[in-house]
């Protein structure tokens, strides 16, 4: 799920990682908005507000939106940098480091909120945007830009285009491939929505508040462990088969 890249990736791999990461993004999105009244998984709205403040010559007010945008960008940069830096190490899953950093950020915000009052909410929003930049970058790398999990605007655009292509089979003969892509888009949208519902329920009804972010981190961490255990099991089976093949006369 996390290790397969390029041509080795199948629809099944993309569906697995898309559902997990879009669910986590949905949790972060709703939790961040309920806690700070700011979007914490994408920067489209922040960019509009930044331009508005600049146009009104409120440069100082617009600075915070610039920091939001930069935090997401910096998260994407750090993720891409770490992936490229460790790509040559064949024994290391290069996507582990960005994922663990994201988990640490989510857990740290939740933990600190239990012991002290958050006096600088903008700094926390920046951290959440940084974490989502990390996530969006590494899932883009894993899937070769097929999967995006932190915002839905582009997904709805692509879904609309692909649905329209179903009505023109002569121009788009690869119907099964088109259906697979549509299925992937729908899964991401549904699990982002489900993650948002879960985040809102845990934050408001159960009263977890920012501890809701811990749920997202736990899901990511369990996914990493499961993926590594599964990969290790597959490698062990392959080695065993090779040994038995060589011993067989």
Rosetta silent file (secondary structure, phi, psi, omega in degrees, C-alpha in Angstrom):
SEQUENCE: XXXXXXXXXXXXXXXXXXXXXXXXXXXXXXXXXXXXXXXXXXXXXXXXXXXXXXXXXXXXXXXXXXXXXXXXXXXXXXXXXXXXXXXXXXXXXXXXXXXXXXXXXXXXXXXXXXXXXXXXXXXXXXXXXXXXXXXXXXXXXXXXXXXXXXXXXXXXXXXXXXXXXXXXXXXXXXXXXXXXXXXXXXXXXXXXXXXXXXXXXXXXXXXXXXXXXXXXXXXXXXXXXXXXXXXXXXXXXXXXXXXXXXXXX
SCORE:     score description
SCORE:     0.000 S_00000001
   1 L     0.000  -49.322  178.474    0.000    0.000    0.000 S_00000001
   2 L   -91.257  -23.682 -171.721    2.750    2.472    0.986 S_00000001
   3 L   -90.486  -35.457 -176.577    5.621    0.731   -0.805 S_00000001
   4 L   -68.405  132.975 -179.689    4.288    0.075   -4.286 S_00000001
   5 L  -136.423  160.595  173.919    5.014    2.863   -6.748 S_00000001
   6 H    61.754 -133.454 -175.227    4.672    3.570  -10.443 S_00000001
   7 H   -69.137  -19.796 -179.081    3.587    0.683  -12.668 S_00000001
   8 H   -75.944  -11.796  179.831    3.565   -1.753   -9.739 S_00000001
   9 L   -81.175  140.299  177.380    0.597    0.057   -8.204 S_00000001
  10 L  -115.534  173.718  176.473   -2.872   -1.297   -8.829 S_00000001
  11 H   -58.725  -37.797 -179.686   -6.351    0.120   -8.268 S_00000001
  12 H   -61.481  -43.293  177.845   -6.507   -1.926   -5.059 S_00000001
  13 H   -61.211  -45.916 -178.182   -3.341   -0.254   -3.707 S_00000001
  14 H   -66.780  -37.209  178.341   -4.670    3.206   -4.542 S_00000001
  15 H   -63.998  -41.170 -179.181   -8.086    2.480   -3.023 S_00000001
  16 H   -62.644  -51.071 -176.704   -6.490    1.359    0.249 S_00000001
  17 H   -71.827  -31.796  179.802   -4.267    4.389    0.690 S_00000001
  18 H   -66.090  -43.427 -178.432   -6.943    6.770   -0.601 S_00000001
  19 H   -66.190  -41.768 -178.838   -9.549    5.617    1.911 S_00000001
  20 H   -66.789  -51.071 -174.190   -7.166    5.801    4.865 S_00000001
  21 H   -73.098  -34.918  177.235   -5.606    9.172    4.081 S_00000001
  22 H   -69.414  -34.425  175.715   -8.820   10.866    2.942 S_00000001
  23 H   -63.149  -45.624  177.841  -10.516    9.668    6.141 S_00000001
  24 H   -62.975  -42.555  178.621   -7.685   11.159    8.219 S_00000001
  25 H   -61.979  -38.146  177.164   -7.827   14.394    6.202 S_00000001
  26 H   -62.911  -40.726  177.079  -11.555   14.616    6.853 S_00000001
  27 H   -62.075  -48.156 -178.991  -10.944   14.289   10.590 S_00000001
  28 H   -63.637  -40.982 -177.945   -8.248   16.985   10.540 S_00000001
  29 H   -60.244  -50.650 -177.810  -10.339   19.299    8.384 S_00000001
  30 H   -71.861  -41.004  179.054  -13.392   19.298   10.657 S_00000001
  31 H   -62.014  -44.946  178.584  -11.397   19.264   13.900 S_00000001
  32 H   -62.716  -39.450 -179.061   -9.300   22.225   12.770 S_00000001
  33 H   -70.774  -42.362  179.796  -12.365   24.177   11.700 S_00000001
  34 H   -65.771  -35.112 -177.259  -14.330   23.485   14.891 S_00000001
  35 H   -80.898  -38.467 -170.432  -11.347   24.392   17.070 S_00000001
  36 H  -127.030   -0.672 -178.189   -9.983   27.422   15.214 S_00000001
  37 L    56.150   36.433  177.543  -12.596   28.337   12.564 S_00000001
  38 L  -134.630  148.752  175.270   -9.939   27.918    9.872 S_00000001
  39 L   -75.296  132.276 -173.350   -9.508   25.461    7.008 S_00000001
  40 L  -122.533   10.150  178.261   -6.621   23.144    7.831 S_00000001
  41 L  -121.885   -7.241  177.094   -6.371   20.777    4.850 S_00000001
  42 L  -152.427  167.819 -172.951   -6.123   23.143    1.867 S_00000001
  43 L  -119.073    7.647 -177.445   -5.117   26.720    1.096 S_00000001
  44 H   -58.549  -50.700  179.684   -7.595   27.818   -1.590 S_00000001
  45 H   -65.193  -38.073  179.379   -9.707   29.881    0.784 S_00000001
  46 H   -64.637  -36.863  179.609   -6.654   31.272    2.563 S_00000001
  47 H   -65.327  -40.425  178.604   -5.200   32.435   -0.741 S_00000001
  48 H   -62.653  -43.075  179.592   -8.417   34.312   -1.560 S_00000001
  49 H   -67.637  -36.705  177.688   -8.407   36.021    1.841 S_00000001
  50 H   -62.414  -46.058  179.024   -4.714   36.882    1.476 S_00000001
  51 H   -63.196  -39.475  179.810   -5.350   38.549   -1.897 S_00000001
  52 H   -62.026  -44.902  179.588   -8.344   40.395   -0.441 S_00000001
  53 H   -66.279  -38.968  178.669   -6.285   41.825    2.428 S_00000001
  54 H   -65.146  -41.519 -179.794   -3.461   42.811    0.091 S_00000001
  55 H   -63.407  -30.687  179.009   -5.947   44.520   -2.252 S_00000001
  56 L   -92.339    9.026  179.927   -7.296   46.491    0.725 S_00000001
  57 L    62.623   23.656  174.271   -3.725   47.379    1.813 S_00000001
  58 L   -94.863   64.465 -173.200   -4.168   45.380    5.036 S_00000001
  59 H   -61.317  -40.058 -176.897   -0.756   43.799    4.595 S_00000001
  60 H   -66.049  -41.516  177.841   -0.258   42.960    8.270 S_00000001
  61 H   -64.863  -39.780 -178.611   -3.621   41.185    8.523 S_00000001
  62 H   -69.603  -15.669 -178.793   -2.876   39.292    5.305 S_00000001
  63 H   -58.893  -38.277 -176.897    0.428   38.009    6.705 S_00000001
  64 H   -65.282  -36.976  178.572   -1.287   35.240    8.652 S_00000001
  65 H   -70.412  -32.524  174.698   -2.912   33.858    5.505 S_00000001
  66 H   -63.895  -40.714  178.771    0.465   33.969    3.788 S_00000001
  67 H   -65.039  -37.763  176.222    1.883   31.915    6.679 S_00000001
  68 H   -59.689  -48.655 -178.717   -0.953   29.391    6.284 S_00000001
  69 H   -62.313  -44.528 -178.950   -0.163   29.022    2.584 S_00000001
  70 H   -64.309  -36.401 -179.475    3.582   28.800    3.244 S_00000001
  71 H   -62.612  -43.540  177.934    3.060   26.130    5.939 S_00000001
  72 H   -64.439  -44.672  178.611    1.244   23.856    3.497 S_00000001
  73 H   -61.443  -44.073 -178.312    3.897   24.507    0.848 S_00000001
  74 H   -65.808  -37.770  176.688    6.724   23.870    3.295 S_00000001
  75 H   -61.869  -42.643  177.297    5.118   20.605    4.416 S_00000001
  76 H   -63.298  -41.577  179.110    4.936   19.476    0.804 S_00000001
  77 H   -63.585  -47.311 -178.713    8.569   20.491    0.263 S_00000001
  78 H   -61.007  -43.652  179.151    9.827   18.644    3.364 S_00000001
  79 H   -61.057  -48.818  179.353    7.942   15.494    2.387 S_00000001
  80 H   -61.924  -40.047 -179.805    9.292   15.570   -1.173 S_00000001
  81 H   -63.465  -45.958 -178.674   12.827   16.297    0.056 S_00000001
  82 H   -65.513  -39.175 -179.807   12.826   13.390    2.534 S_00000001
  83 H   -63.529  -45.256 -179.926   11.429   10.975   -0.042 S_00000001
  84 H   -68.415  -35.575 -178.008   14.104   11.874   -2.604 S_00000001
  85 H   -65.036  -40.243 -175.653   16.883   11.837    0.008 S_00000001
  86 L  -101.130    8.477 -176.878   16.155    8.290    1.165 S_00000001
  87 L   -62.408  -34.218 -176.972   14.997    6.854   -2.182 S_00000001
  88 L   -70.957  -19.669  178.897   18.357    5.132   -2.822 S_00000001
  89 L   -81.174   99.839 -173.483   18.053    3.154    0.413 S_00000001
  90 L   -68.633  -23.173 -178.238   16.175    0.096   -0.865 S_00000001
  91 L   -80.470  -18.184 -175.842   15.648   -1.339    2.621 S_00000001
  92 L   -98.855  132.860  170.523   13.838    1.758    3.888 S_00000001
  93 L   -76.092  106.809 -170.603   10.229    2.570    3.106 S_00000001
  94 L   -66.016  -15.727 -178.344   10.795    6.216    2.105 S_00000001
  95 H   -89.581   -4.535 -179.749    7.220    7.160    2.956 S_00000001
  96 H   -66.715  -45.702 -174.154    7.564    6.173    6.617 S_00000001
  97 H   -61.067  -51.665  177.619    9.391    9.338    7.715 S_00000001
  98 H   -59.838  -36.703 -179.593    6.825   11.896    6.395 S_00000001
  99 H   -66.978  -41.716  178.881    3.979    9.772    7.789 S_00000001
 100 H   -66.080  -39.543  177.121    5.584    9.559   11.236 S_00000001
 101 H   -59.861  -42.689  178.311    6.197   13.327   11.253 S_00000001
 102 H   -61.914  -44.091  178.279    2.501   13.843   10.506 S_00000001
 103 H   -59.977  -44.571 -179.426    1.544   11.475   13.345 S_00000001
 104 H   -61.607  -42.029  179.798    3.862   13.283   15.780 S_00000001
 105 H   -62.686  -47.614 -178.205    2.374   16.680   14.873 S_00000001
 106 H   -63.171  -44.367 -179.616   -1.218   15.489   15.353 S_00000001
 107 H   -67.906  -39.179 -179.199   -0.469   13.753   18.667 S_00000001
 108 H   -63.274  -43.643  179.291    1.599   16.703   19.961 S_00000001
 109 H   -62.139  -44.571  179.721   -1.201   19.208   19.305 S_00000001
 110 H   -63.513  -43.136 -177.794   -3.716   16.941   21.042 S_00000001
 111 H   -65.618  -47.734 -178.989   -1.399   16.324   24.024 S_00000001
 112 H   -63.482  -32.004 -179.670   -0.476   19.975   24.589 S_00000001
 113 H   -66.566  -20.369  179.579   -4.144   20.981   24.436 S_00000001
 114 H   -82.086  -20.322 -173.500   -4.775   18.784   27.508 S_00000001
 115 H  -112.231  -17.246 -179.074   -2.169   20.512   29.655 S_00000001
 116 L  -150.626  155.560  177.621   -2.230   24.136   28.600 S_00000001
 117 L   -74.947  137.419 -179.740   -4.420   26.715   26.984 S_00000001
 118 L   -80.537  104.921 -176.995   -3.606   27.332   23.341 S_00000001
 119 L   -87.642  -20.350 -178.507   -2.570   30.993   23.271 S_00000001
 120 L  -123.744   75.434 -177.760   -1.387   30.992   19.677 S_00000001
 121 H   -60.979  -30.619  179.313   -4.070   29.213   17.623 S_00000001
 122 H   -62.822  -34.690  178.418   -2.577   30.484   14.362 S_00000001
 123 H   -66.194  -37.486  178.733    0.600   28.533   15.097 S_00000001
 124 H   -68.395  -40.495  176.840   -1.456   25.354   15.554 S_00000001
 125 H   -60.231  -41.289  177.674   -3.281   26.002   12.269 S_00000001
 126 H   -61.628  -40.581  178.789    0.117   26.353   10.578 S_00000001
 127 H   -65.076  -41.046  178.845    1.212   23.010   12.051 S_00000001
 128 H   -65.885  -40.286  177.272   -1.946   21.294   10.801 S_00000001
 129 H   -66.631  -37.010  175.394   -1.482   22.772    7.335 S_00000001
 130 H   -61.085  -44.935  179.757    2.158   21.645    7.398 S_00000001
 131 H   -62.448  -40.481  179.471    1.010   18.109    8.286 S_00000001
 132 H   -72.008  -30.299  172.807   -1.539   18.106    5.466 S_00000001
 133 H   -64.088  -42.193  175.003    1.124   19.387    3.070 S_00000001
 134 H   -56.598  -50.842 -175.821    3.261   16.421    4.086 S_00000001
 135 H   -63.823  -46.528 -177.357    0.393   14.012    3.494 S_00000001
 136 H   -63.444  -33.985 -179.685   -0.696   15.457    0.165 S_00000001
 137 H   -70.064  -48.060 -174.469    2.880   15.369   -1.087 S_00000001
 138 H   -74.359  -29.798  176.899    3.703   11.783   -0.197 S_00000001
 139 H   -73.153  -29.683  174.966    0.383   10.357   -1.423 S_00000001
 140 H   -66.876  -41.217  178.405    0.916   12.238   -4.690 S_00000001
 141 H   -64.942  -46.422 -177.739    4.391   10.695   -4.934 S_00000001
 142 H   -59.420  -45.813 -171.240    3.174    7.187   -4.092 S_00000001
 143 H   -94.865    5.217 -174.791    0.332    7.216   -6.621 S_00000001
 144 L    57.713   45.258  175.393    2.034    9.230   -9.374 S_00000001
 145 L    69.212   15.676  177.544   -0.436   12.099   -8.853 S_00000001
 146 L   -82.023  -37.356 -177.032   -3.483    9.843   -9.202 S_00000001
 147 L  -106.547  129.645  170.658   -4.571   10.169   -5.560 S_00000001
 148 L  -129.478  134.658 -169.644   -5.119   13.486   -3.743 S_00000001
 149 L  -124.770   -5.632 -172.151   -6.651   13.345   -0.287 S_00000001
 150 L  -101.979   -8.867  177.868   -6.639   16.745    1.427 S_00000001
 151 L  -151.881  156.006 -168.918   -9.062   18.744   -0.733 S_00000001
 152 L  -110.720  -10.239 -175.863  -12.036   17.984   -2.970 S_00000001
 153 H   -56.828  -52.846  179.702  -12.234   20.775   -5.573 S_00000001
 154 H   -64.808  -34.398  179.679  -10.012   19.038   -8.108 S_00000001
 155 H   -63.942  -46.029  179.284  -11.618   15.674   -7.324 S_00000001
 156 H   -65.599  -35.327  176.659  -15.117   16.906   -8.111 S_00000001
 157 H   -63.368  -50.498 -179.947  -13.811   18.526  -11.304 S_00000001
 158 H   -62.760  -40.296 -179.615  -12.107   15.303  -12.449 S_00000001
 159 H   -63.118  -42.634  178.480  -15.134   13.223  -11.432 S_00000001
 160 H   -61.995  -43.562  178.686  -17.465   15.431  -13.449 S_00000001
 161 H   -62.699  -46.288 -176.629  -15.226   15.196  -16.527 S_00000001
 162 H   -68.564  -35.905  175.560  -14.875   11.424  -16.234 S_00000001
 163 H   -63.509  -38.899  178.809  -18.611   10.874  -15.745 S_00000001
 164 H   -66.300  -31.377 -178.791  -19.287   12.876  -18.899 S_00000001
 165 H   -68.594  -21.820  177.764  -16.787   10.699  -20.816 S_00000001
 166 L   -62.885  -24.419 -178.373  -18.925    7.624  -20.127 S_00000001
 167 L   -84.679   -0.003 -179.482  -21.473    9.011  -22.616 S_00000001
 168 L  -130.055   68.417 -175.553  -18.875    9.012  -25.417 S_00000001
 169 L   -62.274  -26.615  179.605  -17.602    5.403  -25.683 S_00000001
 170 L   -70.908  -36.275  178.946  -16.203    5.949  -29.170 S_00000001
 171 L   -80.771  -28.477 -178.594  -13.910    8.747  -28.001 S_00000001
 172 L  -128.418   79.183 -173.927  -13.042    6.984  -24.726 S_00000001
 173 L   -72.522  -21.216 -178.616  -13.003    3.228  -25.456 S_00000001
 174 L   -79.461   71.719 -172.835  -11.156    2.203  -22.256 S_00000001
 175 H   -65.543  -41.142 -178.331  -14.387    1.946  -20.297 S_00000001
 176 H   -65.541  -40.781  177.577  -13.080   -0.292  -17.503 S_00000001
 177 H   -64.214  -40.038  178.936  -10.126    1.986  -16.804 S_00000001
 178 H   -64.927  -42.022  178.432  -12.459    4.986  -16.745 S_00000001
 179 H   -64.257  -37.009  178.744  -14.805    3.214  -14.328 S_00000001
 180 H   -64.344  -41.351  178.865  -11.857    2.356  -12.064 S_00000001
 181 H   -65.724  -42.378  178.004  -10.795    6.013  -11.919 S_00000001
 182 H   -61.691  -41.960  178.266  -14.361    7.111  -11.158 S_00000001
 183 H   -59.685  -43.044  178.941  -14.544    4.502   -8.401 S_00000001
 184 H   -62.132  -45.599  178.912  -11.337    5.852   -6.877 S_00000001
 185 H   -59.342  -44.854 -177.814  -12.645    9.456   -6.914 S_00000001
 186 H   -64.383  -39.707  177.863  -15.909    8.406   -5.275 S_00000001
 187 H   -60.791  -45.994 -179.029  -14.056    6.470   -2.574 S_00000001
 188 H   -61.834  -46.928 -179.319  -11.889    9.494   -1.707 S_00000001
 189 H   -61.654  -45.799 -178.122  -14.879   11.847   -1.554 S_00000001
 190 H   -64.432  -42.850 -177.753  -16.943    9.423    0.544 S_00000001
 191 H   -75.601  -29.004  172.560  -14.169    8.692    3.040 S_00000001
 192 H   -63.968  -43.538  177.999  -13.262   12.381    3.346 S_00000001
 193 H   -63.553  -44.152  179.341  -16.930   13.002    4.153 S_00000001
 194 H   -64.999  -39.427  176.150  -17.009   10.054    6.562 S_00000001
 195 H   -63.211  -39.389  176.991  -13.830   11.286    8.256 S_00000001
 196 H   -63.814  -43.509  177.238  -15.410   14.708    8.640 S_00000001
 197 H   -61.468  -44.249  179.368  -18.546   13.229   10.200 S_00000001
 198 H   -62.950  -44.822  179.227  -16.425   11.125   12.561 S_00000001
 199 H   -61.712  -44.377  179.043  -14.282   14.117   13.502 S_00000001
 200 H   -64.059  -40.398  179.950  -17.311   16.311   14.167 S_00000001
 201 H   -65.403  -46.896 -178.757  -18.985   13.604   16.272 S_00000001
 202 H   -67.805  -37.903 -177.865  -15.878   12.919   18.357 S_00000001
 203 H   -69.385  -48.628 -171.875  -15.062   16.613   18.767 S_00000001
 204 H   -93.779  -52.333 -173.904  -18.528   17.878   19.721 S_00000001
 205 H   -76.390  -44.918  179.559  -20.705   15.011   20.870 S_00000001
 206 L   -80.938  -25.148  177.793  -18.109   12.851   22.625 S_00000001
 207 L    84.063   25.353  179.016  -16.176   15.927   23.779 S_00000001
 208 L   -74.224  -21.364 -177.786  -12.708   14.852   22.683 S_00000001
 209 H    54.454 -131.374 -176.790  -11.972   18.331   21.324 S_00000001
 210 H   -70.531  -12.169  174.797   -8.443   18.427   19.864 S_00000001
 211 H   -64.477  -14.661  175.645   -7.835   14.875   21.103 S_00000001
 212 H   -57.868  -31.590  179.505   -9.792   13.905   17.995 S_00000001
 213 H   -62.093  -28.930  179.494   -6.550   14.453   16.083 S_00000001
 214 H   -62.788  -34.588  178.750   -5.056   11.503   17.962 S_00000001
 215 H   -60.832  -43.471  177.322   -7.555    9.202   16.269 S_00000001
 216 H   -60.902  -42.933  179.879   -6.209   10.291   12.882 S_00000001
 217 H   -64.698  -40.510  179.860   -2.625    9.690   14.030 S_00000001
 218 H   -63.562  -41.833  178.732   -3.479    6.227   15.381 S_00000001
 219 H   -60.940  -44.222  178.645   -5.103    5.253   12.066 S_00000001
 220 H   -63.159  -44.821 -176.391   -1.989    6.354   10.167 S_00000001
 221 H   -65.677  -44.147  178.692    0.371    4.572   12.561 S_00000001
 222 H   -62.442  -39.448  179.225   -1.593    1.301   12.488 S_00000001
 223 H   -62.077  -41.897  178.016   -1.678    1.465    8.677 S_00000001
 224 H   -62.644  -47.065 -178.689    2.117    1.820    8.575 S_00000001
 225 H   -62.572  -46.419 -179.916    2.657   -1.106   10.943 S_00000001
 226 H   -60.464  -42.362 -178.873    0.185   -3.311    9.071 S_00000001
 227 H   -64.307  -42.643  179.930    1.788   -2.440    5.743 S_00000001
 228 H   -68.445  -39.951  178.547    5.309   -3.233    7.004 S_00000001
 229 H   -64.382  -42.541  178.998    4.195   -6.508    8.617 S_00000001
 230 H   -64.273  -42.063  178.689    2.428   -7.548    5.433 S_00000001
 231 H   -64.125  -42.615  177.919    5.462   -6.617    3.333 S_00000001
 232 H   -62.354  -39.584  179.255    7.759   -8.566    5.670 S_00000001
 233 H   -65.629  -41.652  178.689    5.471  -11.607    5.468 S_00000001
 234 H   -63.249  -42.744  179.219    5.435  -11.477    1.659 S_00000001
 235 H   -63.971  -41.073  179.238    9.260  -11.258    1.542 S_00000001
 236 H   -62.449  -42.448  179.037    9.585  -14.193    3.943 S_00000001
 237 H   -63.336  -40.852  179.757    7.259  -16.314    1.796 S_00000001
 238 H   -64.368  -42.727  178.347    9.243  -15.453   -1.335 S_00000001
 239 H   -63.122  -40.581  179.988   12.540  -16.403    0.329 S_00000001
 240 H   -64.471  -41.569  179.201   11.039  -19.681    1.546 S_00000001
 241 H   -64.128  -39.809  178.894    9.752  -20.500   -1.949 S_00000001
 242 H   -63.862  -41.733 -179.878   13.183  -19.795   -3.458 S_00000001
 243 H   -64.039  -45.201 -179.283   14.873  -22.068   -0.918 S_00000001
 244 H   -67.063  -33.045  178.179   12.433  -24.894   -1.515 S_00000001
 245 H   -66.429  -41.774  179.901   12.785  -24.456   -5.293 S_00000001
 246 H   -69.443  -32.429 -178.196   16.593  -24.722   -5.106 S_00000001
 247 H   -76.210  -27.335 -178.537   16.438  -27.803   -2.857 S_00000001
 248 L   -68.476  125.041 -176.490   14.012  -29.612   -5.131 S_00000001
 249 L   -72.348    0.000    0.000   16.039  -31.895   -7.473 S_00000001
